[in-house]
Amino acid sequence: MRFDRIDWNRAFFKTYYEKRSFGHMLVNFHRIWVIHIAFFWCYTAYNAPTIYQPKRGHSAALTWSVTALGGAVATIIMILATLAEFSYIPTTWNNTSHLTRRLLFLLVTLALTAGPTFYIAIVENQPDGGGSLALILGIAQFFISAFAILLFGIMPSGRMFGDRVASKSRKYLASQTFTASYPMLNSQARLGSVFLWILIFGCKFTESYFFLTLAFRDPIRAMAGMKIQNCREKLFGDSLCTNHAIFTLTIMFIMDLVLFFLDTFLWYIIWNTVYSIARSFMLGLSIWTPWRDIYARLPKRIYSKILATSDLEVRYKPKVCYVITCRRQLNSPLQVLVSQIWNAVIISMYREHLLSIDHVQKLLYHQVDTPDGRRSLRAPLFFVAQTDKGYKGSFFPPGSEAERRISFFAQSLTTALPEALPVDAMPTFTVLTPHYNEKVRPFLLFSFPRTCVTTCSSFLDSSFVAGNYQRV
């Protein structure tokens, strides 16, 4: 190995600055802002004609145009997100070329979604109005804006003008292998995911329009041009109290926007609960099944979901075989492997000070002497005590992090799992340094049988498997 002769600056180049800032609120969550703020603008602008209508009377062209400014709001959010993304990547053409193309496209989109409003506002305030030309221009502006809002809200910005995920260009190979390497959903799972979000946003936008925006129409009409007369105070005179209605209306707008966001969370909880119940029945799990049964069946699921591979008997065997005396059908070295996995999980939580030594002793597999002088494994009472109402002891502090991790691990093993890749086929070189200084505990993986390493890392909480490269 001649690592000292490698010119690292030419062999590798940095594509992303790993830093934390509030700029991630724009870069990583810009579609959330687009969906909510742009739709809120369209809803409110359509129901607040008192604010912008000309003095000569109602103008349909101006209503279409001002409502269409929601597309300009969405474009401005995308421009700010693109500018913020420039601060997270090195300023080389290989990194910034797709951002530059996206920024130019967004500027053109901003001109199409905001420019016609200036013309329409000027001509509609004339005595004769803008006529059919202004109306046609306002309608065209609205549909362009609607398309822009849907595009920016659905399509990830990284797929605009140079798809770094699906492109076959070699300069995107690193992104496709590491940062953009996502598992693909099958058609049924993808259809279920799309249908879930259609239900969430369909109910959200319907309910928000009638119960939030439409109910706000009359207060806007009454308070938009209101001036408080014959009022004065010591510091600011009449400049504040005269515009008291405007300040109140502004606070009401902000509160309505906050409720517009919270409404999405409400419908997400509702439909996610419905989906979870339906998914449980599809997997054969009834919502009336006690959760304690999950713990009672955990050793069998560790074996069937993690250890049961075709080449386990041939290639991967434990170093020591113990005789299991509790059940004849469990007299197998595989039971020892189950105990190794379980004991490694418990010991890892003890080393993180999540369990006391008393709790650890109750949760570990122990070696005991049999009457005939041989050694055997005794399973912890944790697995059987869940169905034994007479047992009054505790295995971990109630509501603790240890309880959450064990519950997460047990529930994960109840789901259908894809076939794990062989360890020999796994990539052995990934990244030189962990992102954001995660804690990596290799001792846990090394204590597992090699066949379960690929699968265990998907079940154990990130606190178990991911982290700082340190020696324990």
Secondary structure, DSSP 8 states (H G I E B T S, - for coil): --GGG--HHHH----------TTHHHHTTHHHHIIIIIHHHHHHHHT-HHHH--TTS--HHHHHHHHHHHHHHHHHHHHHHHHHHHTTS---HHHHHHHHHHHHHHHHHHHHHHHHHHHHHHHHTSTT--HHHHHHHHHHHHHHHHHHHHHHHHS-GGGSSS-TTT---GGGHHHHHTTT------HHHHHHHHHHHHHHHHHHHHHHIIIIIGGGHHHHHHHTT----S--BTTTBTTTTTTHHHHHHHHHHHHHHHHHHHHHHHHHHHHHHHHHHHHHHHTT--TTS-THHHHHTHHHHHIIIII--TTHHHH---SS-----S-GGG-SHHHHHHHHHHHHHHHHHHHTTSS-HHHHHHHS-EEEE-TTS-EEEE--THHHHTS-TT----SS-TT-HHHHHHHHHHHHTTS-------GGGS-S---SS-GGG----HHHHHTS-GGGHHHHHHHS-HHHHS------
